[in-house]
Amino acid sequence: MVLDTEIKSQLSQYLQLMEGEVHIKLSVSTDKISNEMSDLVEELAAMSSSIQVEKTALERTPSFSINRPGEDTGITFAGIPLGHEFTSLVLALLQVSGRAPKVDEKVITQIKNLKGDYRFETYASLSCHNCPDVVQALNVMSLLNPSITHTMIDGAAFKEEVEAKKIMAVPTVYLNGEFFESGRMSLEEILSKLGSGPDASEFSNKDPFDVLIVGGGPAGASAAIYSARKGIRTGIVADRFGGQVLDTVGIENLITVNYTEGPKLAATLEEHVKQYDVDIMNLQRAKHIEKKDDYIEVQLENDAVLKSKTVILSTGARWRNAGVPGETEFRNKGVAYCAHCDGPLFAGKHVAVIGGGNSGVEAAIDLAGIVKEVTLLARSVIKADPVLQERLTKLQNVNVIQHAQIEEITGTDQVNGISYTNTETGEKHHIELEGIFVQIGTIPNTEWLQGTVELNSHGEVIVDYSGSTSIPGVFAAGDCTNTKYKQIIISMGSGATASLGAFDYLIRH
């Protein structure tokens, strides 16, 4: 039995929502993964009379495809889609059965209008919290356009294929046999990369807003909800809705929520915002802000200009790069930023973690259970919480090096080592290894604000108690500001504060 009792109970409820028959084509051999896949598919068929199974030969073994009767939908799982991919399996079954995917009509039209053949392959890890978004998006595209196919490939099940293509980060997507992109992508981002995104005219012709929020993380979502509830015209423009939360794994300090994960929280944030009359403009990045007469103008990178009476900046922060030679060259070729996602690809190998704070120590602890050896490099001393340091000292396969100034990440076609200088002795060292995880904090996304809004020496937007900035009518919230503590719950609160500040400004002006 592959599915435990609790999962089977949940799955049974989902399968009752199927609207028509589904035919699963199963390609297996006699290996362990094939046996487990056969058991999984048989369990699915036993739980619903709408699921029929046919054994056949597919491109990869073991794998199975999910199809409409007499029609190949192009959705294939090469691996057992449990873990984070369990939702991908459930959605594929429901959607192939006839249940409509929750996608905007405009996006559906873009997918159906794509011309040519698109054969997508996504290399994923079942522990990757970023992979399901990509898998589910490409499955939807396969469902809506007969010229598109998609195969999810579990890297652990097809190790030789992963090593041959030197894939060292997930999700990694190939299109028609060639590298397409690596990392989290939404459906809209995939379409944009294929040249099927909105143009500037869709934005420039919009009526002025009362409140325009720039950024779609927890602060931006909170600001949008508070503004919309006041009954004023509200818009939100975001590079990607959810922001850095999308890259967060476990969240255990959001009050009233015992545990959740970043992508799930981001989805619920967007769902909550959509309950109100908010104009959401996703996949758009601002490049300039200026106060002109009665309005504040925000220029986007596509040169569209949005006008608003007030603006709330909530552009958040991003992971800080190590900024050393070799980092850019070997990104996704041994240099990674998510231990939880990419760790399984380094099983049995020697890796390094750069960073002595909570993020670095947590990554080292996470990786210690997967890889052969972890070397943790801290620029000064380990500064993580005592409880994390205590756990770290108990791990036999973790080496800690303090006072390490990273000089270079080395390699040929992929990472083979790291060079550093001991800042106490001046001695130079080189460590041979096969992977490097960078975990050294964040940097605010405020470069585009240089010379306009007042920033502090760290590049953070300076705000007062109401979220006001140095420009009248412009407010800011969340991790892009000089707020001392960078936490999801604090960002949400500051978003509400900035929204109320903007509303007060509107009343008085």
C-alpha positions in Angstrom: 0.0 0.0 0.0 1.5 3.3 -1.1 -1.1 5.7 0.4 -1.6 5.8 4.1 -5.1 5.8 5.6 -5.3 9.6 6.1 -4.2 10.4 2.6 -6.6 7.8 1.1 -9.5 9.4 3.1 -8.6 12.8 1.7 -8.2 11.4 -1.8 -11.5 9.6 -1.7 -13.3 12.9 -1.1 -11.4 14.6 -4.0 -12.2 11.7 -6.4 -15.9 12.2 -5.7 -15.6 15.5 -7.5 -14.6 13.8 -10.8 -17.0 14.7 -13.6 -16.1 12.0 -16.2 -14.0 9.0 -17.0 -10.2 9.1 -16.8 -7.9 6.5 -18.5 -4.5 6.0 -17.0 -1.8 4.5 -19.2 0.8 2.7 -17.1 4.3 1.9 -18.3 6.2 -0.2 -15.7 8.9 -2.8 -15.3 10.0 -5.0 -12.3 12.1 -2.5 -10.4 11.1 -1.1 -7.0 9.7 2.3 -8.3 7.7 0.4 -11.0 6.2 -1.8 -8.3 5.3 1.2 -6.1 3.8 3.0 -9.1 1.7 0.0 -10.0 0.4 -0.1 -6.5 -0.4 3.6 -6.5 -2.3 3.4 -9.8 -4.2 0.3 -8.7 -5.2 2.0 -5.4 -6.5 5.0 -7.5 -8.5 2.7 -9.7 -9.9 0.8 -6.7 -11.1 4.1 -5.2 -13.1 5.3 -8.2 -15.1 3.6 -10.9 -14.3 6.5 -13.2 -10.6 5.5 -13.4 -9.6 2.9 -15.9 -6.1 1.5 -16.2 -4.2 0.2 -19.3 -0.7 -1.1 -19.3 1.3 0.1 -22.3 4.8 1.4 -23.2 5.5 5.1 -22.8 8.6 7.1 -23.5 9.9 6.5 -19.9 9.6 3.6 -17.6 8.3 3.8 -15.0 5.7 6.4 -15.8 2.0 6.9 -16.3 -0.2 9.3 -18.2 -3.6 10.6 -17.4 -6.0 10.9 -20.3 -9.5 11.4 -21.5 -11.2 8.3 -23.0 -9.8 7.9 -26.5 -7.6 11.0 -26.3 -4.1 11.7 -25.0 -4.0 14.9 -23.0 -0.2 14.9 -22.8 0.0 14.8 -19.0 2.6 12.3 -17.8 4.2 11.6 -14.4 7.6 9.9 -14.7 7.9 9.1 -11.0 5.5 8.7 -8.1 3.8 12.1 -7.5 3.6 12.1 -3.7 5.1 14.5 -1.3 4.6 18.1 -2.6 3.5 16.7 -6.0 0.5 14.9 -4.5 -1.7 18.0 -5.2 -0.5 17.9 -8.9 -1.7 14.3 -9.2 -5.1 15.2 -7.7 -5.6 18.2 -9.9 -4.6 16.3 -13.0 -7.2 13.6 -12.3 -10.0 16.2 -11.6 -9.1 18.4 -14.5 -8.8 15.6 -17.1 -12.1 14.3 -15.8 -13.7 17.5 -16.9 -13.5 19.8 -13.9 -12.5 23.2 -15.2 -9.1 24.6 -13.9 -9.2 27.8 -11.9 -7.7 30.0 -14.6 -8.7 33.4 -15.9 -10.5 33.4 -19.3 -7.8 35.7 -20.7 -5.1 33.2 -19.8 -7.1 30.3 -21.2 -7.4 32.2 -24.5 -3.6 32.9 -24.5 -2.9 29.1 -24.0 -5.3 28.0 -26.7 -3.9 30.6 -29.2 -0.3 29.2 -28.9 0.8 27.8 -32.2 3.4 25.0 -32.8 4.4 22.0 -30.9 5.5 22.3 -27.3 7.0 19.3 -25.5 7.7 20.3 -21.9 9.6 18.2 -19.4 10.0 19.3 -15.8 12.7 17.8 -13.6 11.4 17.9 -10.0 12.0 16.8 -6.5 9.2 15.5 -4.3 10.6 17.6 -1.5 10.5 20.8 -3.6 7.8 23.3 -2.6 8.5 25.3 -5.8 8.0 22.5 -8.3 4.2 21.9 -8.0 3.4 25.4 -9.3 5.4 24.7 -12.5 4.1 21.1 -12.9 0.5 22.2 -12.4 0.8 25.2 -14.8 2.3 23.0 -17.6 -0.3 20.3 -17.0 -3.1 22.9 -17.4 -1.5 24.1 -20.6 -1.4 20.5 -21.9 -5.0 20.0 -21.0 -6.1 23.2 -22.9 -4.0 22.9 -26.0 -3.5 19.6 -27.9 -0.2 20.8 -29.3 1.3 20.9 -25.8 2.5 17.9 -23.7 4.1 17.9 -20.3 6.0 15.2 -18.3 7.0 15.6 -14.7 10.2 13.7 -14.1 11.2 12.8 -10.5 15.0 13.4 -10.4 15.4 10.7 -7.7 13.7 8.1 -10.0 15.8 9.1 -13.1 19.2 9.9 -11.6 21.1 8.9 -14.8 19.1 11.3 -16.9 19.5 14.1 -14.4 23.3 13.6 -14.1 23.6 13.3 -17.9 22.0 16.8 -18.3 23.9 18.1 -15.3 20.7 19.3 -13.6 21.6 20.7 -10.2 18.5 22.7 -9.3 14.7 22.1 -9.4 12.4 22.7 -11.0 14.3 22.7 -14.3 12.1 22.8 -17.4 13.1 21.6 -20.9 11.2 22.5 -24.0 11.5 20.3 -27.1 14.7 18.9 -25.7 16.4 22.2 -24.9 16.8 24.0 -21.6 13.9 26.4 -21.1 14.1 27.8 -17.5 14.9 26.9 -13.9 13.1 27.9 -10.8 9.6 28.8 -9.8 7.3 30.0 -12.6 3.6 30.8 -12.6 1.4 30.0 -15.6 1.5 33.7 -16.6 5.3 33.8 -16.4 5.5 30.7 -18.6 3.2 32.4 -21.2 5.2 35.6 -21.0 8.4 33.7 -21.7 6.8 32.2 -24.7 5.9 35.7 -25.9 2.3 35.6 -25.0 2.0 38.3 -22.3 0.0 41.5 -22.1 1.3 44.7 -23.8 1.7 48.2 -22.4 -1.6 49.4 -23.8 -3.5 47.2 -21.4 -2.1 49.3 -18.5 -1.7 52.8 -19.8 -5.4 53.2 -20.6 -6.5 52.5 -17.0 -8.3 55.2 -15.1 -6.4 56.7 -12.1 -6.5 54.8 -8.9 -7.1 56.1 -5.4 -4.5 53.7 -4.0 -2.0 51.9 -6.1 0.1 49.2 -4.3 3.5 48.2 -5.8 4.3 44.7 -4.6 2.3 41.6 -4.0 3.7 40.0 -0.9 2.0 39.9 2.6 2.3 43.7 3.0 0.9 44.4 -0.4 -1.9 42.0 0.0 -2.8 43.4 3.4 -2.7 47.0 2.0 -5.0 46.0 -0.9 -7.6 44.4 1.3 -7.7 47.3 3.7 -7.9 49.8 0.9 -10.6 47.9 -1.1 -12.7 47.6 2.1 -12.9 51.4 2.2 -14.7 51.3 -1.1 -12.0 53.3 -3.0 -10.5 52.4 -6.3 -7.5 50.0 -5.6 -4.9 48.5 -7.8 -2.0 46.3 -7.2 1.0 45.8 -9.5 3.4 43.0 -8.7 6.4 41.3 -10.2 5.0 38.0 -8.8 2.1 37.8 -6.4 3.3 36.3 -3.1 6.8 37.8 -3.3 9.5 36.1 -1.2 6.9 34.1 0.7 6.8 31.9 -2.4 10.4 30.8 -1.6 9.7 30.0 2.0 9.2 26.4 3.2 7.7 26.0 6.6 5.9 28.8 8.4 5.2 28.2 12.1 5.0 31.7 13.6 1.9 33.1 11.8 -0.5 33.6 14.7 -3.6 31.3 14.6 -1.9 29.1 11.9 0.0 26.2 13.4 1.8 25.4 10.2 1.7 26.3 6.6 4.1 26.6 3.6 5.0 29.7 1.6 3.3 28.8 -1.7 0.1 27.8 0.1 0.1 31.1 2.1 0.8 33.1 -1.1 -2.2 31.4 -2.8 -4.5 32.2 0.0 -3.3 35.8 0.1 -4.2 36.2 -3.6 -7.5 34.4 -3.1 -8.4 36.8 -0.3 -7.5 39.9 -2.4 -9.6 38.6 -5.2 -12.6 38.6 -2.9 -12.6 42.4 -3.3 -12.7 44.8 -6.3 -8.9 45.1 -6.7 -7.3 45.5 -10.1 -4.4 42.9 -10.0 -1.7 43.5 -12.5 0.7 40.6 -12.2 4.1 40.0 -13.8 4.7 43.8 -14.0 7.7 45.6 -12.5 7.9 49.3 -11.6 10.9 51.3 -12.7 10.2 54.9 -11.8 7.9 56.9 -9.5 7.2 60.6 -9.7 4.7 63.0 -8.2 3.0 65.2 -10.9 0.3 67.7 -10.2 -2.7 65.8 -8.7 -1.4 62.3 -9.3 1.6 60.1 -8.5 2.8 58.4 -11.7 4.4 54.9 -11.6 6.2 53.9 -14.8 6.5 50.1 -15.5 9.3 48.4 -17.2 7.1 47.9 -20.3 6.9 51.8 -20.3 3.2 51.9 -19.3 2.4 54.6 -16.8 -0.2 54.1 -14.0 -1.6 57.1 -12.2 -2.9 57.2 -8.6 -3.8 59.7 -5.9 -1.7 57.7 -3.4 0.9 54.9 -3.7 2.0 52.2 -1.3 5.4 50.7 -1.9 5.6 47.0 -0.7 8.3 45.6 -3.0 9.8 43.4 -0.3 13.3 41.9 -0.4 15.2 39.1 -2.1 17.9 36.7 -1.1 21.3 38.3 -1.0 24.0 37.0 -3.3 27.5 36.1 -2.1 28.9 38.5 -4.8 32.0 36.5 -5.6 33.5 35.3 -8.8 31.9 32.1 -10.0 28.5 32.6 -8.3 26.7 33.8 -11.4 28.5 31.4 -13.7 27.6 28.3 -11.7 24.1 29.2 -10.6 22.0 26.1 -11.1 25.3 24.3 -11.9 26.1 23.6 -8.3 25.3 27.0 -6.8 21.8 26.9 -5.2 19.7 29.0 -2.8 17.1 26.5 -1.5 18.4 23.6 0.5 15.0 22.1 0.9 14.3 22.1 -2.9 17.7 21.2 -4.4 19.2 19.2 -1.5 18.1 15.8 -2.9 20.0 16.4 -6.1 23.2 16.4 -4.0 22.6 13.2 -2.2 25.9 11.5 -1.2 28.0 14.6 -2.1 30.1 17.2 -0.2 28.4 20.6 -0.2 29.1 23.9 1.5 26.6 26.4 3.0 27.6 30.1 3.1 26.0 31.9 6.0 26.2 31.7 9.8 22.7 33.1 10.7 19.5 31.2 11.2 19.1 30.6 7.4 22.6 29.1 7.0 22.4 26.9 10.1 18.9 25.6 9.2 20.1 24.8 5.7 23.1 22.9 7.1 20.9 20.9 9.4 18.5 20.2 6.5 21.3 19.1 4.2 23.0 16.9 6.8 20.3 14.3 6.5 20.7 14.1 2.7 24.4 14.7 1.6 27.6 13.0 2.6 29.2 16.1 4.2 28.4 19.7 4.9 30.9 22.5 5.4 29.3 25.6 6.9 31.2 28.8 6.3 30.5 31.9 8.4 32.0 35.3 7.7 32.5 36.0 11.4 31.0 33.7 14.0 27.9 31.6 14.1 25.0 33.9 15.0 22.0 31.5 14.7 19.6 31.0 17.6 21.1 28.8 20.4 18.6 26.0 19.8 19.8 25.8 16.2 23.4 25.9 17.2 22.8 23.1 19.7 21.3 20.9 17.0 24.2 21.7 14.6 26.8 20.5 17.1 25.2 17.1 17.3 25.6 16.4 13.6 28.6 14.3 12.8 28.8 15.2 9.1 28.8 19.0 9.5 32.1 21.0 9.7 31.9 24.6 10.8 34.5 27.2 9.6 34.2 30.6 11.2 36.0 33.9 10.1 35.8 32.7 6.5 35.9 35.4 3.8 34.7 33.8 0.5 37.0 34.7 -2.4 35.8 32.5 -5.3 33.5 29.7 -6.3 35.5 27.4 -8.7 34.5 24.9 -11.4 34.6 24.0 -15.0 31.2 23.2 -16.4 29.9 22.9 -12.8 31.0 23.7 -9.2 34.1 21.8 -8.0 35.2 23.9 -5.0 35.3 27.1 -3.0 38.2 29.4 -2.0 38.2 31.5 1.2 40.6 33.5 3.4 40.7 33.1 7.2 40.2 36.7 8.4 42.0 36.1 11.7 45.2 34.5 10.2 45.2 35.7 6.6 45.6 32.1 5.4 44.0 31.1 2.1 42.2 27.8 1.8 40.4 25.8 -0.9 37.8 23.1 -0.4 36.9 20.6 -3.1 33.2 20.0 -3.1 30.2 19.6 -5.5 27.6 22.1 -4.4 27.2 25.4 -2.6 24.1 26.8 -0.9 24.1 30.6 -0.4 22.1 31.6 2.8 23.3 35.1 3.8 20.1 37.1 4.4 18.1 39.6 2.2 18.4 42.9 0.4 15.5 45.3 -0.2 14.1 45.6 -3.7 14.5 49.4 -3.9 17.1 50.1 -6.5 14.5 51.6 -8.7 13.7 54.2 -6.0 17.2 55.7 -5.8 17.0 59.5 -6.1 13.2 59.6 -5.5 12.1 58.3 -2.1 14.5 58.7 0.8 16.4 55.5 1.7 18.7 54.7 4.5 22.2 53.3 4.2 20.9 49.8 3.8 18.6 50.8 0.9 15.5 50.5 3.0 12.6 53.0 2.5 12.4 55.3 5.5 8.9 55.5 6.9 7.1 57.1 9.9 4.5 55.7 12.3 1.8 55.9 9.6 3.9 54.4 6.8 4.5 57.8 5.1 7.7 58.3 3.1 9.5 61.5 2.1 7.1 62.0 -0.8 3.6 63.2 0.2 1.0 60.6 -0.8 3.6 57.8 -1.1 3.6 55.2 1.7 5.6 52.0 2.2 5.3 48.8 4.1 7.0 45.4 4.7 10.5 44.2 4.2 11.5 47.1 1.8 11.2 49.6 4.7 13.4 50.4 7.7 11.1 48.3 10.0 13.5 46.6 12.4 12.0 43.1 12.2 11.4 41.3 8.9 8.5 38.9 9.6 5.4 37.9 7.7 3.0 39.0 10.4 4.8 42.3 10.8 4.6 42.9 7.1 0.9 42.3 7.1 0.4 44.8 9.9 2.5 47.4 8.2 0.5 46.9 5.0 -2.6 47.7 7.0 -1.0 50.7 8.6 0.1 52.1 5.2 -3.4 51.6 3.8 -5.0 53.4 6.7 -2.4 56.2 6.3 -3.1 56.5 2.6 -6.9 56.7 3.3 -6.3 59.4 5.9 -4.2 61.3 3.4 -7.0 61.0 0.8 -9.5 62.4 3.3 -7.4 65.4 4.2 -6.3 66.2 0.6 
